[in-house]
Amino acid sequence: MRFLETRIAKEKEILRLVDKRPNEVPKYAILSHLWEADEITFDDIESGKANDGSTKTPAALASLSKLLGACVQAAVDNYDYIWIDSCCIDKRSSAELSEAINSMFAWYRDADICYAFLLDAPDKLGTAEANADFARSRWFTRGFTLQELLAPSEVIFFSGNWIHIGQKKFLCALLADITGIDVKILLGELPISSESIAKRMSWAAKRETTRPEDTAYCLMGIFSVNMPMLYGEGKEKFIRLQEEIMKQSDDQSLFAWVDLAKPPDAISGLLAPAPSCFLYSNSIIPYHDWEPRAPYTLTNRGLKIDLHLSPRGEGGLYVAAIDCPVPPDYKDMTFLAIYLQKLSDSDEQYARVRVGQFASVHQRGRLQTIYVRQNPQAPSPEGAFLHHYVQLRTGPSPAVYKLVCLLVSELCNNATPFTTRTSARDWVPEKWPLVFPVRRRPAQLSLALIFQREEDDERVAVMVGTLGGFDIAFSASDIDYDLDLDVISFGHMENLFEPSVAEGFEMTYHSIRVSAAPVLHSSSKDMARQVYGVAAEIRDREPSVTWDEEDEGGEAEAKKVSIQMRPHSPREITSNYYRFNRYN
C-alpha cells in the first residue's frame, strides 16, 4: 500500500510517496474527494512535476493545494501517513489498479480517520440555507463517495477552504435525510449487510460515475463481492455485479426494481439495468428464512429460479411472488410481485414485463422452475425448425367459391392443428387434413388448392411452397373448368408452380392476393415448430379493378396467410363474356 508522508508535506510543501508492505501498514488517514480537472497523479509525483510550481496549470495548483491541505490536517492529527486515491495508485499498472478498486472499501474501513473534502460546501452549518447548500454538494452525487461515507468509522467533513464542518456521528440525522441511509447504519450500530439488497441499491440510485463500469465497482464493498477489473463492458458490468451478489445471497429483493422509462410491453431480464431502477426500493425488505428456498443459478438458458406463479388472464401473463412483504404497511401474508411473460412452452422461458410497476398477492401460485435470460427475445418464427408446416385457416364461403381439389406432397394426417380462434372446417371438407408439411428445398411446392366458382364453374389454383430453403412463396394459375379433377396430379401442379413473394396475382378471370405471416408454435411433446397459417378469402362482389384495402384484413386471424380472389370487371374481359352477365 502506498502513502503520502504528511510531515514533509506540512513542513516543506513537498509531496513524497512511500510504499508499505501489508504487514507494515501503519495507522493512517484517508481522503475522500472528487476528482477535478488536472489532478495531481502518481506519475506527477514520481517525475517531480508535482513539486515544480512553474509548470502547473491553475487546476493543477488547486489539486496540489487540496493534497497539501489533507497532508497538513493529517499531520496536525498526528498521522504520519495519508492515502489519497488520485496519487497513491499507479494507474499505468492494470494489476495495481484492479487491486486498489477491489480493496478500496477495506482501505477506507481500516483507516483511523477519513477526511471528506467538499469543495462546494459551506464553511458552517446550522441554518436551513447552509444545510441545503451542504445537501446540494456534488460529493453526495458521486458513486465512489457512497462507500467512502459508509466504510470509515470516523468521517470529518471539510469545506473547500479546509474549514471543519462537522463529524459524521454528529451530522448523521442530516446525512440520513440527504442519502436515505438509516442513522444506525451511518453510526455503525448495525452492519451494512443487515439492510436488504434493494435498500442498499437505492442508496446509489441517484449517484453517477464517470465511466459506466464504475457503477458496479463503486458498490462492490457495500455488497462484499469482488470482481476482476475490466473496462469496456459498459453497463453490462452492473449486471455482473448482481450475478456476483446472487452467488452469496438469496435475498429476492434484488428483483424488486422498476424501470419507468420502458413501455409496458417491453421484455426484460430479472436483473436491473442500472442502480437508478432501485430509486423506489428503499422500503423493501425480505422475509427472513421463513421457508427453504432452492438455490438459483445462472445457466446457458438464463437464470434458473423457482418462483410462485399465478396466471393473469390469457396470453401467458403471470405474476411472480417474491419473498418480500408489500411496503409500506408490511401486512401479514402479503407478497410483493412482479409481472412475467411466458415466452415458450418447451423450455419454460419467461421474461419480465410491465417493469414500471409492482404487483401484490395474498395467495401465491404454484411453485415452478423457470428460466429467464437477462436479454430475452421473443421467439422468432424465422430460421430452421425441426418441423415446418402450413395450416389452413379461414376461407371463402363454399356457396360462392368451393374447394374442389387439394393436392399435397405428403398428407400429414397426424399433425394436430395449432390452436386458433377460427377453424377451416367450414370450407375444407373433412376428407382433407388442415395441416401440411413444408418441403424445405428451394422452389418446392407443398400445397395446391383448386377453387371453383359455383356460378360459372371457373377454376383457379393457389399454390404454396418455398422460394429459398425457409422462405414461403406463392403462385397462382388458371385451371380449365372442363379438366377432369381426377386426372390432376401433384406433379402437374409442380410444373405450374412459379414461386414468388409477390402478394398479388392477376389471372384471366380472377385477381388473387396472398400474404403470409409465420407463427412459432412449440409443445412439450415435440420440438418447436414453425406454422404458416393460411387464410383463404374469396369474395363474390361487384367488379372492381382496384383493391378495397378496408375489406382486406378482417379479423386478426385472417391476416396470417390470406388469399383473396375476385372476378375482373366485364370491361376487361375479351372472351367468355357470358360468364359475367350477372354483374351487369
C-alpha positions as CSV (number, residue, x, y, z in Angstrom):
1,M,0.0,0.0,0.0
2,R,1.4,3.4,-0.9
3,F,1.1,6.6,1.2
4,L,1.9,10.2,1.2
5,E,4.2,11.3,4.0
6,T,2.4,14.1,5.9
7,R,5.2,15.6,7.9
8,I,7.4,16.6,4.9
9,A,4.3,17.9,3.1
10,K,3.4,20.1,6.2
11,E,6.9,21.4,6.7
12,K,8.3,21.7,3.2
13,E,5.1,21.6,1.0
14,I,6.6,18.6,-0.9
15,L,4.6,15.5,-1.9
16,R,6.6,12.3,-1.3
17,L,5.3,8.7,-1.6
18,V,6.3,5.7,0.4
19,D,5.5,2.0,0.0
20,K,4.5,-0.2,2.9
21,R,4.1,-4.0,2.8
22,P,0.8,-5.5,4.1
23,N,2.4,-6.4,7.4
24,E,3.9,-2.9,7.8
25,V,0.8,-0.8,7.2
26,P,0.8,1.9,9.9
27,K,-2.1,3.9,11.3
28,Y,-3.2,6.2,8.5
29,A,-5.7,8.9,7.5
30,I,-7.6,8.7,4.2
31,L,-9.1,11.4,1.9
32,S,-12.5,11.3,0.3
33,H,-12.8,13.9,-2.5
34,L,-14.0,14.5,-6.0
35,W,-11.6,14.4,-8.9
36,E,-11.3,17.7,-10.6
37,A,-9.6,18.7,-13.9
38,D,-5.8,18.2,-14.0
39,E,-5.5,16.2,-10.7
40,I,-2.0,15.5,-9.4
41,T,-1.3,11.9,-10.1
42,F,1.2,9.2,-9.1
43,D,3.3,9.9,-12.2
44,D,3.4,13.6,-11.4
45,I,4.8,13.0,-8.0
46,E,7.3,10.3,-9.2
47,S,8.6,12.6,-12.0
48,G,8.9,15.6,-9.8
49,K,6.3,17.6,-11.8
50,A,4.0,17.8,-8.8
51,N,6.6,19.8,-6.8
52,D,7.6,22.1,-9.7
53,G,5.3,25.1,-9.3
54,S,6.4,26.7,-12.5
55,T,4.8,24.1,-14.8
56,K,1.4,23.9,-13.2
57,T,-1.9,25.0,-14.6
58,P,-4.4,26.7,-12.3
59,A,-6.3,23.4,-12.0
60,A,-3.2,21.5,-11.0
61,L,-2.4,24.2,-8.4
62,A,-5.9,23.7,-7.0
63,S,-5.2,20.0,-6.8
64,L,-1.9,20.5,-5.1
65,S,-3.5,22.8,-2.6
66,K,-6.1,20.1,-1.8
67,L,-3.5,17.4,-1.3
68,L,-1.2,19.5,0.8
69,G,-4.2,20.6,2.9
70,A,-5.1,16.9,3.5
71,C,-1.5,16.2,4.5
72,V,-1.4,19.1,6.8
73,Q,-4.6,18.1,8.5
74,A,-3.4,14.6,9.0
75,A,-0.1,15.8,10.4
76,V,-2.0,18.0,12.8
77,D,-4.0,15.0,13.9
78,N,-0.7,13.1,14.5
79,Y,-0.9,10.8,11.4
80,D,2.4,10.3,9.6
81,Y,0.7,8.9,6.5
82,I,-2.4,9.5,4.4
83,W,-3.8,7.6,1.5
84,I,-5.3,9.5,-1.5
85,D,-6.7,7.7,-4.4
86,S,-5.7,10.2,-7.1
87,C,-2.0,10.0,-6.4
88,C,-1.3,6.8,-4.4
89,I,-2.3,4.4,-7.2
90,D,-0.1,3.8,-10.2
91,K,-2.9,3.6,-12.8
92,R,-0.4,2.6,-15.5
93,S,-0.4,-0.9,-13.9
94,S,-3.7,-2.7,-14.5
95,A,-2.9,-5.2,-11.8
96,E,-2.4,-2.4,-9.2
97,L,-5.5,-0.6,-10.3
98,S,-7.6,-3.8,-10.1
99,E,-6.2,-4.5,-6.6
100,A,-7.0,-0.9,-5.5
101,I,-10.6,-1.0,-6.7
102,N,-11.3,-4.3,-5.1
103,S,-9.6,-3.2,-1.9
104,M,-11.0,0.3,-1.7
105,F,-13.8,-0.4,0.7
106,A,-11.4,-2.2,3.1
107,W,-8.9,0.6,2.9
108,Y,-11.5,3.2,3.9
109,R,-12.8,0.9,6.6
110,D,-9.4,0.3,8.1
111,A,-8.3,4.0,8.1
112,D,-8.3,5.6,11.5
113,I,-9.9,8.7,10.1
114,C,-11.4,9.9,6.8
115,Y,-11.4,13.5,5.7
116,A,-14.3,14.3,3.4
117,F,-13.3,17.3,1.3
118,L,-16.4,19.1,-0.1
119,L,-15.2,21.8,-2.4
120,D,-18.6,23.3,-2.9
121,A,-19.9,23.1,0.7
122,P,-20.4,26.0,3.1
123,D,-17.9,26.6,5.9
124,K,-20.6,26.3,8.6
125,L,-23.9,24.6,9.0
126,G,-26.9,25.3,11.3
127,T,-29.2,27.4,9.1
128,A,-31.7,26.0,6.7
129,E,-29.9,27.7,3.8
130,A,-26.5,26.3,4.8
131,N,-27.9,22.8,5.3
132,A,-29.5,23.0,1.9
133,D,-26.2,24.1,0.3
134,F,-24.4,21.2,2.1
135,A,-27.0,18.7,0.7
136,R,-26.5,20.0,-2.8
137,S,-22.8,19.3,-2.8
138,R,-21.6,17.2,-5.7
139,W,-19.9,14.9,-3.2
140,F,-23.4,13.4,-2.5
141,T,-24.0,12.6,-6.1
142,R,-20.9,10.6,-7.0
143,G,-20.7,6.8,-6.9
144,F,-17.5,6.1,-5.0
145,T,-18.2,8.6,-2.2
146,L,-21.0,6.3,-1.0
147,Q,-18.6,3.7,0.2
148,E,-16.3,6.5,1.5
149,L,-19.2,7.7,3.7
150,L,-20.1,4.2,4.9
151,A,-16.9,2.3,5.3
152,P,-14.9,4.5,7.8
153,S,-16.0,4.6,11.4
154,E,-14.8,8.3,11.7
155,V,-15.6,10.8,8.9
156,I,-14.9,14.5,9.3
157,F,-16.3,16.9,6.7
158,F,-14.3,19.9,5.5
159,S,-15.2,22.8,3.2
160,G,-13.2,23.9,0.2
161,N,-11.2,26.2,2.5
162,W,-10.3,23.2,4.8
163,I,-12.6,24.5,7.4
164,H,-14.0,21.9,9.7
165,I,-17.8,21.5,9.1
166,G,-18.6,18.6,11.4
167,Q,-18.3,14.9,12.1
168,K,-20.4,12.1,10.7
169,K,-21.6,11.0,14.1
170,F,-22.9,14.5,14.8
171,L,-24.4,15.1,11.4
172,C,-26.0,11.7,11.0
173,A,-29.6,13.0,11.0
174,L,-28.8,15.4,8.2
175,L,-26.8,12.8,6.3
176,A,-29.7,10.3,6.6
177,D,-32.1,12.8,5.1
178,I,-29.7,13.5,2.2
179,T,-28.7,9.9,1.4
180,G,-31.6,7.8,2.5
181,I,-29.3,5.7,4.7
182,D,-30.6,4.8,8.2
183,V,-28.9,6.6,11.1
184,K,-27.9,3.3,12.7
185,I,-26.1,2.2,9.6
186,L,-24.3,5.6,9.4
187,L,-23.2,5.3,13.0
188,G,-22.1,1.7,12.6
189,E,-24.6,0.4,15.1
190,L,-25.9,-2.0,12.5
191,P,-23.8,-3.7,9.8
192,I,-24.4,-2.7,6.2
193,S,-25.3,-6.3,5.4
194,S,-28.3,-6.1,7.7
195,E,-30.1,-4.0,5.1
196,S,-31.8,-5.6,2.1
197,I,-30.2,-5.7,-1.3
198,A,-32.8,-3.5,-2.7
199,K,-32.4,-0.9,0.0
200,R,-28.6,-0.8,-0.4
201,M,-29.1,-0.4,-4.2
202,S,-31.4,2.5,-3.5
203,W,-28.6,4.4,-1.8
204,A,-26.8,4.6,-5.2
205,A,-29.9,5.3,-7.3
206,K,-29.2,9.0,-7.8
207,R,-25.4,8.7,-7.9
208,E,-23.3,8.9,-11.0
209,T,-19.9,7.7,-12.2
210,T,-17.6,8.9,-14.9
211,R,-17.4,5.5,-16.5
212,P,-20.3,3.1,-16.7
213,E,-18.3,0.2,-15.3
214,D,-17.6,2.2,-12.1
215,T,-21.3,2.0,-11.3
216,A,-20.6,-1.6,-10.4
217,Y,-17.1,-1.1,-9.0
218,C,-18.1,1.5,-6.5
219,L,-20.7,-0.9,-5.0
220,M,-18.5,-4.0,-4.6
221,G,-17.6,-3.3,-1.0
222,I,-21.1,-2.5,0.0
223,F,-22.2,-6.0,-1.1
224,S,-18.9,-7.7,-0.1
225,V,-18.1,-9.0,-3.5
226,N,-15.1,-8.9,-5.7
227,M,-14.8,-8.8,-9.5
228,P,-11.9,-8.5,-11.9
229,M,-11.5,-5.0,-13.2
230,L,-12.3,-4.9,-16.9
231,Y,-13.2,-1.6,-18.6
232,G,-15.0,-1.9,-21.9
233,E,-18.1,-3.9,-20.7
234,G,-20.1,-0.7,-20.2
235,K,-23.4,-1.1,-18.4
236,E,-23.1,-4.9,-18.5
237,K,-20.8,-4.6,-15.6
238,F,-23.7,-3.8,-13.3
239,I,-25.4,-7.0,-14.4
240,R,-22.2,-8.8,-13.5
241,L,-22.3,-7.2,-10.0
242,Q,-25.8,-8.6,-9.4
243,E,-24.7,-12.0,-10.6
244,E,-21.9,-12.0,-8.1
245,I,-24.4,-10.9,-5.4
246,M,-26.6,-13.8,-6.2
247,K,-23.8,-16.2,-5.5
248,Q,-23.7,-15.1,-1.9
249,S,-27.3,-14.1,-1.1
250,D,-30.8,-15.4,-1.8
251,D,-32.4,-12.1,-0.9
252,Q,-35.1,-11.8,-3.6
253,S,-35.4,-8.0,-3.0
254,L,-32.7,-8.0,-5.7
255,F,-35.6,-8.4,-8.2
256,A,-37.6,-5.6,-6.6
257,W,-36.9,-2.8,-9.0
258,V,-38.8,-0.7,-11.6
259,D,-37.8,1.0,-14.8
260,L,-40.3,3.8,-15.6
261,A,-38.7,4.5,-18.9
262,K,-39.6,1.3,-20.5
263,P,-43.0,0.7,-22.2
264,P,-45.3,-2.0,-20.6
265,D,-44.8,-4.5,-23.4
266,A,-41.0,-4.3,-23.3
267,I,-39.4,-7.6,-22.1
268,S,-36.5,-7.6,-19.7
269,G,-34.5,-9.9,-17.5
270,L,-34.8,-10.2,-13.8
271,L,-31.7,-8.1,-13.0
272,A,-31.9,-4.3,-13.1
273,P,-30.0,-2.4,-15.9
274,A,-28.9,0.3,-13.5
275,P,-29.0,1.4,-9.8
276,S,-31.5,4.1,-10.7
277,C,-34.1,1.3,-11.1
278,F,-34.0,0.9,-7.3
279,L,-34.9,4.5,-6.6
280,Y,-38.3,3.5,-5.2
281,S,-37.0,0.4,-3.4
282,N,-35.7,2.0,-0.2
283,S,-38.5,0.5,1.9
284,I,-38.4,-3.1,0.5
285,I,-37.2,-5.8,2.9
286,P,-37.2,-9.6,2.6
287,Y,-38.9,-12.2,4.6
288,H,-36.2,-13.9,6.8
289,D,-35.7,-17.6,6.2
290,W,-39.3,-18.5,6.7
291,E,-39.2,-21.3,4.2
292,P,-36.4,-23.2,2.4
293,R,-35.6,-21.8,-1.0
294,A,-34.0,-23.7,-3.8
295,P,-30.7,-22.0,-4.9
296,Y,-31.0,-20.2,-8.2
297,T,-28.2,-20.4,-10.7
298,L,-27.0,-19.0,-14.0
299,T,-27.2,-21.4,-16.9
300,N,-26.8,-21.2,-20.7
301,R,-30.6,-20.9,-20.8
302,G,-30.7,-18.0,-18.4
303,L,-31.2,-17.6,-14.7
304,K,-32.8,-20.7,-13.3
305,I,-35.1,-19.9,-10.4
306,D,-38.1,-21.3,-8.5
307,L,-40.9,-18.7,-8.2
308,H,-44.6,-18.9,-7.3
309,L,-46.5,-18.0,-10.5
310,S,-50.2,-17.0,-10.8
311,P,-51.7,-16.6,-14.2
312,R,-53.3,-13.3,-15.1
313,G,-55.8,-13.7,-17.9
314,E,-54.8,-15.2,-21.3
315,G,-51.7,-14.7,-23.3
316,G,-49.1,-16.2,-21.0
317,L,-49.0,-13.3,-18.4
318,Y,-48.2,-14.2,-14.8
319,V,-47.4,-12.5,-11.6
320,A,-44.4,-14.0,-9.7
321,A,-44.4,-13.5,-5.9
322,I,-41.0,-12.7,-4.4
323,D,-40.2,-13.2,-0.8
324,C,-40.8,-9.7,0.4
325,P,-43.8,-8.2,2.2
326,V,-45.6,-5.3,0.5
327,P,-44.4,-1.9,1.8
328,P,-45.1,0.4,3.5
329,D,-47.5,-1.5,5.8
330,Y,-45.9,-4.9,5.5
331,K,-49.2,-6.6,6.3
332,D,-49.1,-10.3,7.2
333,M,-49.0,-12.8,4.4
334,T,-48.7,-10.3,1.6
335,F,-46.1,-10.7,-1.1
336,L,-44.6,-8.2,-3.5
337,A,-44.8,-9.5,-7.0
338,I,-43.5,-8.7,-10.5
339,Y,-45.0,-9.5,-13.9
340,L,-43.6,-12.2,-16.1
341,Q,-44.5,-13.2,-19.7
342,K,-44.1,-16.8,-20.8
343,L,-42.1,-16.9,-24.0
344,S,-42.1,-20.6,-24.7
345,D,-43.7,-23.8,-23.6
346,S,-40.9,-26.3,-24.4
347,D,-38.1,-24.8,-22.2
348,E,-40.0,-22.7,-19.6
349,Q,-38.6,-19.4,-20.8
350,Y,-40.0,-16.3,-19.3
351,A,-39.3,-12.6,-19.4
352,R,-40.1,-9.7,-17.1
353,V,-42.8,-7.3,-18.5
354,R,-44.5,-4.2,-17.1
355,V,-41.3,-3.3,-15.5
356,G,-42.7,0.1,-14.5
357,Q,-44.8,-1.3,-11.7
358,F,-45.1,-3.9,-9.0
359,A,-48.0,-6.2,-8.2
360,S,-49.0,-7.8,-4.9
361,V,-50.6,-11.1,-4.0
362,H,-52.1,-12.6,-0.8
363,Q,-52.2,-16.2,-2.2
364,R,-49.2,-17.3,-4.0
365,G,-49.5,-19.5,-7.1
366,R,-47.8,-22.8,-7.8
367,L,-44.1,-23.0,-7.3
368,Q,-42.4,-23.5,-10.7
369,T,-38.9,-23.7,-12.0
370,I,-38.4,-21.2,-14.8
371,Y,-35.6,-19.7,-16.9
372,V,-35.1,-16.0,-17.5
373,R,-32.5,-14.7,-19.9
374,Q,-31.1,-11.3,-19.0
375,N,-31.6,-10.1,-22.6
376,P,-34.6,-12.1,-23.6
377,Q,-36.1,-12.1,-27.1
378,A,-39.5,-13.1,-28.2
379,P,-39.3,-16.4,-30.1
380,S,-38.5,-15.8,-33.7
381,P,-40.6,-17.6,-36.3
382,E,-37.8,-17.3,-38.8
383,G,-35.0,-19.8,-39.3
384,A,-34.7,-23.6,-39.1
385,F,-37.0,-25.7,-37.0
386,L,-37.4,-29.4,-36.7
387,H,-40.9,-29.1,-38.2
388,H,-42.3,-26.6,-40.7
389,Y,-46.0,-26.6,-41.6
390,V,-48.7,-24.8,-43.4
391,Q,-52.1,-24.8,-41.8
392,L,-55.4,-23.8,-43.4
393,R,-57.2,-21.1,-41.5
394,T,-60.2,-19.1,-42.6
395,G,-61.5,-19.4,-46.2
396,P,-64.2,-18.5,-48.6
397,S,-67.9,-19.4,-48.4
398,P,-68.4,-22.7,-50.1
399,A,-71.6,-21.2,-51.5
400,V,-69.6,-18.9,-53.6
401,Y,-66.2,-20.5,-54.1
402,K,-65.9,-24.2,-53.4
403,L,-62.6,-26.0,-52.6
404,V,-62.8,-28.9,-55.1
405,C,-59.3,-30.3,-55.1
406,L,-56.4,-30.2,-52.6
407,L,-53.1,-31.6,-53.6
408,V,-50.1,-32.0,-51.3
409,S,-46.7,-33.6,-51.5
410,E,-47.4,-35.7,-48.4
411,L,-50.5,-35.8,-46.3
412,C,-49.8,-35.0,-42.7
413,N,-52.8,-36.7,-41.1
414,N,-51.3,-37.0,-37.7
415,A,-50.4,-33.3,-37.3
416,T,-52.5,-31.6,-34.7
417,P,-53.8,-28.2,-35.7
418,F,-52.3,-25.3,-33.9
419,T,-54.8,-23.5,-31.6
420,T,-56.7,-20.7,-33.3
421,R,-59.9,-18.8,-32.8
422,T,-61.2,-19.9,-36.2
423,S,-61.5,-23.3,-38.0
424,A,-61.1,-24.1,-41.6
425,R,-63.7,-26.9,-41.4
426,D,-66.4,-24.6,-42.7
427,W,-64.7,-24.5,-46.1
428,V,-62.3,-27.5,-46.1
429,P,-64.2,-30.9,-46.3
430,E,-63.4,-33.5,-43.7
431,K,-61.7,-35.8,-46.2
432,W,-58.7,-33.4,-46.2
433,P,-56.5,-32.5,-43.3
434,L,-55.8,-28.9,-42.3
435,V,-52.0,-29.2,-41.6
436,F,-49.4,-30.0,-44.2
437,P,-45.6,-30.2,-44.0
438,V,-43.5,-27.7,-45.9
439,R,-40.9,-29.1,-48.3
440,R,-37.8,-27.1,-47.4
441,R,-35.8,-27.4,-50.6
442,P,-35.7,-24.3,-52.8
443,A,-38.6,-23.8,-55.2
444,Q,-40.6,-26.7,-53.9
445,L,-44.4,-26.9,-53.9
446,S,-46.0,-28.0,-50.7
447,L,-49.8,-27.4,-51.2
448,A,-52.1,-26.7,-54.1
449,L,-55.7,-25.5,-53.6
450,I,-58.1,-25.6,-56.5
451,F,-61.3,-23.4,-56.1
452,Q,-64.3,-23.5,-58.4
453,R,-66.8,-20.6,-58.6
454,E,-70.3,-22.0,-58.1
455,E,-72.0,-19.6,-60.5
456,D,-69.9,-20.4,-63.6
457,D,-67.5,-23.3,-62.7
458,E,-64.4,-21.1,-63.3
459,R,-61.4,-22.6,-61.6
460,V,-58.2,-21.2,-60.2
461,A,-55.3,-22.8,-58.3
462,V,-53.5,-21.2,-55.5
463,M,-50.2,-22.8,-54.6
464,V,-48.0,-22.5,-51.5
465,G,-44.4,-23.6,-51.4
466,T,-40.9,-22.3,-50.8
467,L,-38.7,-19.8,-52.6
468,G,-35.5,-20.4,-50.7
469,G,-35.0,-23.1,-48.1
470,F,-37.2,-21.4,-45.5
471,D,-39.0,-18.6,-47.4
472,I,-42.7,-19.2,-48.1
473,A,-43.6,-18.4,-51.7
474,F,-46.8,-18.4,-53.7
475,S,-48.1,-19.0,-57.2
476,A,-51.4,-19.0,-59.0
477,S,-52.7,-20.4,-62.2
478,D,-56.0,-20.7,-64.2
479,I,-57.4,-24.2,-64.4
480,D,-59.5,-25.3,-67.3
481,Y,-63.1,-25.7,-66.0
482,D,-63.7,-28.8,-68.1
483,L,-60.5,-30.6,-67.0
484,D,-61.2,-33.8,-65.1
485,L,-60.1,-33.1,-61.5
486,D,-59.3,-36.8,-61.0
487,V,-56.5,-36.7,-63.5
488,I,-54.8,-33.6,-62.0
489,S,-51.8,-34.7,-60.0
490,F,-49.4,-33.1,-57.6
491,G,-46.7,-33.4,-60.3
492,H,-48.9,-31.5,-62.7
493,M,-49.2,-28.6,-60.2
494,E,-45.4,-28.7,-59.6
495,N,-44.9,-27.9,-63.3
496,L,-47.2,-24.9,-62.9
497,F,-45.6,-23.7,-59.7
498,E,-43.6,-20.4,-60.3
499,P,-42.7,-19.3,-56.7
500,S,-42.9,-15.6,-56.0
501,V,-43.0,-13.5,-52.9
502,A,-45.5,-11.1,-54.6
503,E,-48.7,-10.6,-52.8
504,G,-50.9,-10.2,-55.8
505,F,-51.7,-12.2,-58.9
506,E,-53.8,-11.1,-61.9
507,M,-55.3,-14.1,-63.6
508,T,-57.6,-14.3,-66.7
509,Y,-60.8,-14.3,-64.6
510,H,-59.6,-13.6,-61.1
511,S,-57.4,-11.3,-59.0
512,I,-55.7,-13.0,-56.1
513,R,-53.9,-11.6,-53.2
514,V,-51.7,-13.8,-50.9
515,S,-49.9,-12.9,-47.7
516,A,-48.0,-15.0,-45.2
517,A,-47.1,-14.4,-41.5
518,P,-45.3,-17.3,-39.8
519,V,-46.3,-18.2,-36.2
520,L,-44.0,-20.1,-33.9
521,H,-45.5,-22.9,-32.0
522,S,-44.0,-25.3,-29.6
523,S,-45.2,-28.1,-27.3
524,S,-43.7,-30.3,-24.6
525,K,-44.3,-33.4,-26.8
526,D,-42.2,-32.3,-29.8
527,M,-39.7,-29.8,-30.8
528,A,-40.5,-26.2,-31.7
529,R,-42.3,-26.0,-35.0
530,Q,-43.0,-23.2,-37.4
531,V,-46.5,-22.9,-38.7
532,Y,-47.7,-20.7,-41.6
533,G,-51.4,-20.2,-41.1
534,V,-53.1,-20.0,-44.5
535,A,-56.3,-18.0,-44.6
536,A,-58.1,-18.1,-48.0
537,E,-60.6,-15.3,-48.5
538,I,-62.6,-15.2,-51.8
539,R,-65.3,-12.7,-52.2
540,D,-68.2,-12.5,-54.6
541,R,-68.7,-8.8,-55.0
542,E,-69.2,-6.0,-57.6
543,P,-66.4,-6.0,-60.1
544,S,-63.6,-3.6,-59.5
545,V,-60.1,-3.1,-60.8
546,T,-58.8,-1.7,-57.5
547,W,-58.4,-3.4,-54.1
548,D,-60.6,-2.3,-51.3
549,E,-58.0,-2.1,-48.5
550,E,-60.6,-1.6,-45.9
551,D,-62.0,-5.1,-46.5
552,E,-58.7,-6.8,-46.9
553,G,-57.7,-7.5,-43.4
554,G,-60.8,-8.6,-41.5
555,E,-60.2,-10.3,-38.2
556,A,-56.6,-10.6,-37.0
557,E,-56.6,-14.4,-37.6
558,A,-57.3,-13.8,-41.3
559,K,-54.0,-11.9,-41.7
560,K,-51.7,-14.8,-41.1
561,V,-51.7,-16.0,-44.7
562,S,-54.6,-14.6,-46.8
563,I,-55.7,-15.4,-50.3
564,Q,-58.2,-13.0,-51.8
565,M,-59.8,-13.7,-55.2
566,R,-62.4,-11.7,-57.1
567,P,-63.7,-11.6,-60.7
568,H,-62.4,-8.9,-63.1
569,S,-64.6,-6.2,-64.4
570,P,-66.5,-7.3,-67.5
571,R,-65.0,-4.4,-69.3
572,E,-61.6,-6.2,-69.1
573,I,-62.9,-9.5,-70.5
574,T,-62.4,-10.1,-74.2
575,S,-63.7,-13.7,-74.2
576,N,-66.3,-15.8,-72.4
577,Y,-68.3,-12.6,-71.8
578,Y,-71.4,-14.5,-71.0
579,R,-69.9,-15.7,-67.7
580,F,-70.1,-12.2,-66.3
581,N,-73.6,-11.2,-67.4
582,R,-74.8,-11.5,-63.8
583,Y,-72.8,-8.4,-62.9
584,N,-74.5,-6.1,-65.5
